[in-house]
Amino acid sequence: MSQSLLEGNEAIARGAVAAGCRFFAGYPITPATTILSTMLTLLPPLGGTCLQGEDEIASIGLCLGASMAGLKVMTATSGPGISLYSEQISFAVGSEIPIVIIDVQRLGPSTGSATRGADGDINFLRWSNSGGLPVIVLAPVTVADCFSLTMQAFNLAEKFRCPVFVASNKEIAMTRESIDIDAVDRPDILHRRAASSNRPFYPFEIKKGRSVPDFLPIGGEVVVRQTSSTHGANGFITTDPTEIALTLQRLQTKLETAVESFSFHESLETPDAETLIITYGVTARAARAVYRESRRDKIPVNLLILKTLWPVPAGVIRRAAEGVRRVVVIEMNLGQYVREIERVLPGKSVYFYGQMDGRLISPAVIREAVASG
C-alpha cells in the first residue's frame, strides 16, 4: 500500500493521465490552477503536451483541435471560464468532439469570491450550450472520486463523443487527503471507435444499431470534414429540416437513453426510514456524518449521494425514494437541482435547504433541516 497526500486537483490530473489524456490546455484561475501546474509536471515525461493558452477561449480551442486530431484532451477552469468556454462547448456538442472539462466551482456570480466554494454552476453546466442539448456532468465528493470520476469522464467522452464535465468545488479541489491511488477502483479504458479507412468516410454517418459516429482524425490520409454548423452525415452544411431534426434528436437521445449505464451514486439505507436526504458534492461529506449519527441514535434516515447530475439519473432517484414519506434536498446553492428532484418525484413531499455564502454546510445545519423539513 502506497499512501499519498493529495488535493483534489492533483487527483484529477492523475486520473486524467491514467485514462490516457495526453493533451491539456488551460488558463490560470483560482481554484483550478493546480490542475494546470500538475499537468505541466505529468504530461511532458509521457510525451504529452501541456499548454497555457493566452486565455480561456484559446485554451478550449486548442483542446478541441487536439481532440479532432485523435488525442484525449482535458481543460480546467472555474465559473468565469465556463462563461468564455460556452461557444466552443456548443461546438463540441454539435460536432461530437470528445473533451473533458473540469469546473472547479467557486462562489459566484461573476468573479465572485475566488477563495470560497459553492455549487453554483450546476444549472450553468447543463445549459452551457446554445442548443440546450444534454451534457454529462459528474460530481466528486472525495479526492478518490476526483481520480476515479475523471477516468470515467474520459471513458464517457470517448464512448459518446461529447463534452463531459467534472463539477468539482474549491473545498474538494484544494483539500488534501491521504489516499492510496493504486487501491482506487479504475474502469477499463475506452477509446472512440475508429472508422475503417478502406471505404469512403462520412464523419457523421450512424451505422445500424448505433447512436455515435465512428472516428477518423483530421490531418490523416482520409479527408475528414468538420463544421460547427448544422450538417449531414457527410459533414457538409445542410438546411434540410428532416436531416437537422434527426441529428438533433440523436444528440439528445444518445445520452438520455443511456444514463442508467453511468448513474454513479452512493445509497445508504436504514430500515423503516421515512426521510431521504439527497445531496451531492462536498456537502455529501457532512450528510454522511448526519447519516452515521442518525444510525447511532436510532433515527431512521436514508441518504442518496448523486455523482451523476446530468442527464438526471431518474431511475436511481426513484428507487432511492421508494417507501419514504419525504425527501430533504441539501445544496450548496440557492436551489438548482431540487427542481429536478421535484419533477422526478411528483408524489413526494420535497423540502429544500440551500446555502451559498462561502461557508460549508455543516452537519448541524443538515440535522436541523431534516428535523424541521
N, C-alpha and C positions, 0 to 999 in steps of 0.2 A: 504494500500500500504506500502510495506516494502523495502526501498531503501538500497542498499549495495554498497560500493565502492570496486569493484573487478577488478583485472587484468585478462587478457585473460586466462592465465594458470589456475588460480583459478576457472574460469567459466568452463573450460574444465573438471577439476576434479569433480566439482559439477554436470555437465551434465552426466559424466560417472556414478557416483553413482546413479543419478536419473534414468538412463537407466538400472540399475541392475548390474553394474560392481562390483564384489566382490573380484577381484584379480588384483593386479598391481605389476609389477616388472620393474625396470629401473636402470640406472646408471647415476650419476650426470653429466650434461653437460649444459653449458650456451648456449641458454637461456631457456632450458626446465626444469631445476632443480626444480622450484617451483611447477610443477605438481607432482613430487615425494614427495616433502615435504607436499603438501596439501593432497595427498592421505594417507600419514602417519597419518595425523590428522583425516581424514574422515572414513577410512575403518575399523580400529580395533573396534570402538564402534558398528559397524554394524555386527560384526562377520566376516568381510572380512580380507584379507591378503594383506599386502604391504611389498615388499622386495626390498632391494638394492642388485642387483646382483654384482658379482665381476667384471663384465664388461658387455658391451652391448650384446655380444653373449650369455652369460649366461642368461641375463635378458629376451630376447625374447624367449629363450628356455624354461625358467620357465613358461612364459605365454602360450606357445603352449601346454605344458604338462597339465597345469591347464584347458585350453580350452578343450582338449581332454577328461578331466575328467568331463566336463559339465559346467564349470564356464564361466561367461562373463569376458573377460580379456582385459587389455589395457597396453600398454607400451608407453614411450615417450622419444624422443631423438632429435638431430639436424642432419644436413647433415653428419658429420663424423660418427655418429652412424648408420645411414641408410646404409652406406657402409658395416659396420660389420653385420648388420641385413640381408644382401642380401640372403645368403644361406637359412636361415630359413623363409624368405618371400617366397621363391620358394617352400619350404616345405608346407607352409600354403596354397599357391595357388593350388599346385598339389594334396594335400591330404585334401583339403576343410576344413581347420581348422579356425573357426571364431576368429578374433583378430582385435582390433582397435589399430592403430599405429599413434601416434601424432608426426609429424615432425615440430618442431618449427625452421623454417629456419633462417639461419644466412649467412652472406656474405662468399662466398667461392672463389676459390676452396680449397680443403683440409681443414685444420683447419681454414683458412681464418681469419675472424675477429669475435670473439665471442660476441662482444657487438654492432655489426652493422647488420641490417636486409637486407634481399634480398629475392627474389622469385626464387632462382637459382636451386631449386631441382625439378621443375615441371616435366621436362622430366625424371629426375633421378627416381622419384617415379613411373612413368608409366612403365619404363623399368627396374625396380629393381629386376625382377625375371629372371632366366636363360632360361625359356621357352618363354619369350616375351608375355605371356598371359595377357589379360586385368585385370586391377585392378580398384577399385573405389577410387577416390581422391576428397575430398570436401575441399573447401577453404573459411574460415570465413573472414568477414570484420570487425565485431564489437565484443565486449565482449558478447553481446546477441547471436550472431552467434556461438561463441565458445561453449556456453551452448547448444543451440538447435541443431547445426550440429553434436556435439558429440553424442547426443542422437540418431540422425538419423544414424550416423555411426554405432552405436551398432545394431540398427534395421537391417541395410543392411548387416552387418557381419553375423547376425543370420539368416536372410532370405535366403541369397545366399551362406552361409558357405564359407566365403572368408576373406582375409585381407582387411580392409578399412582404408585408410589414411586420416588424417585431416592435410592439409598443412597450418599450421599457419605461423607466421612470428614474429621475435623478437619484432617488433614495436607493434603488436597486443597483443602478449603474455605478455608483461611487461608494458603495459599502463593501468592505472586504469580508469574505467568509473563508473558512477553512474548507477545502474541497479536494477530493481525490478525483481528478479528471478522468483517470483511467477506469474508475469504477462507475462513471455515469453511463447510463444506457445510451447506446448510439444506434440510430437507424441504419439500415443498409443504404448505401449511397446510390442515388438515382441520377440518371443523365437524360437530357432531352433525346427523344427518338430521332435518329438520323434517317434522312431520306436516301433512297437509292440514287446513285449518280449515273445509273445506266439507262435512265428514261427521262423524258422531259420533266422538268421540275416546276411545279406550281406551288409557290411558297405558302399559300393558304388553302390548299386542297385538303379536304377532310375525307379520309378513307372510311369505308363502310364499318359501322360499329364503333367509331371513334369520335371524339369531340375536339381533338387538338391536332393541328397540322404537324407533319414531320418537319425536320430542320436541316438546312444546309447553311454553312457560314457564308457571309458576304466576303468577297475577295478571293474566292476559290476558282476552280476551273469552270464550275457551273454558274451561269448568271443567276443572281438572286435579287429580285426586286423587293424594295421596301418603301412604304409610304405611310405617312401619318393620316392620310385622307381615307375616306370610305373606299373599300377596294373589293375586288372579286378574288376568286381562287388564284388567278394568275398574277396578282399583285398590282394590276393596273387600277387606276382610279375608276370608280363606277358611280353612276347616279341612279341605277336601276332600283326602284323601291323594293322589289321582291328579293333581290340579291342582298341589299343592305339589311332588310328585316331578318333574313335568315342568319346572316353573320352576327348581328347584334343579339339575336335570341340565343345563338350558340355561345357567345361570350358570357351571357348570363347563366345559362343552364349548366355549362361545363363545371362551374364552381358550386352553384347552389344545389345541384343534384348529387354532388359528391361529398358534401360537408360531413356526413356521418363518418367518412373514412379518415377525417383529420380533426375530429371534435375532441381535442385534448382537454382534459379536466381532471379534477380530483373530487371525489364524492365521499364525504364522511357522514355516517348514519348512526342514529341511536334508536333503539326500539321504542315505538309508541310516540315518536316526536310529532308535534303538531306545528312546529315552526321550522322553516327552511331559510337559512341565511345564504344569499347569493352575492358573491363578490369576485374580484379579480385584482391582479397586480399586487403591489406592495401591501395593500390593505388586507389581503388574504393572510398575511402573517399574523396580524392582530386578530383576525377572525378565527384562525386556528387556535390561538390562545383561549379565546372565548369558548370554543367548542370543547377543548380539554377541561376547562374549569367547569363547564356545564355538566359534563360527564362525571366529574369528581363530585359535584354537588347533587347528582342525580336529577338534573333538569334536562329533559329530553329535547335536544336541538340537533337538527341536521345542518350540514354545511356543504355547499357546492362552490368550488373554485373553478371558474372558467379560464381556460388558457387559449382556447379559440374563441375569439369575439365575433369575427366576421368571416364568412357568412354566419348568421346566427345558428348555433347548434341547437335547434329547436327540440330535436329528439332527446338530447341529454337533459335539457331543462325540464321537459315534460315528465321524463322518467324520475328525475330527482324530486319533482313536486307531487308525485303520486302519494296520496294518503296524508298530506299535511294540510292544515287548515289555513295557514297564512305564510306569506313569503316576505322576508325583510331583505331589501337590496341596499348594499352599502357601497358607495362610490366616492373616490377622491376627486369629485367634481360636483356640479350643482344638479346633476341628473341627466346623464347622456344615454346610459344603457337601460335604465329602468323602464323606459317606454317599450323596449323590445321584450322585456320580461312580461309586462302587462299585455302585450299583443299575443305572446305565445301562451300565456296562462289567463285567458279571459274569465275563467270561473273562480279564480283565487283572489283572496284579499292580499293586495301587494302594498307594503309600506316601504317608504324610501327614507334613507338618511344620506345626505351628502355634505361634504366639507371641502372647500377649496380656498385655503388661506395660507398656504405654505407649510402647514403643520401636518404631520402624520395623524391618521385616525387611530386613536388608542383603543385597546381592549375595553377600557372602562366606558368609553363613548359607545362602542358597539353593544356592550351589555345593556346600557341604558336604552339604546334604540330598540333592542329586542324586547325589553321589558315594557316599553311604552307603545310599541307598534301594534 
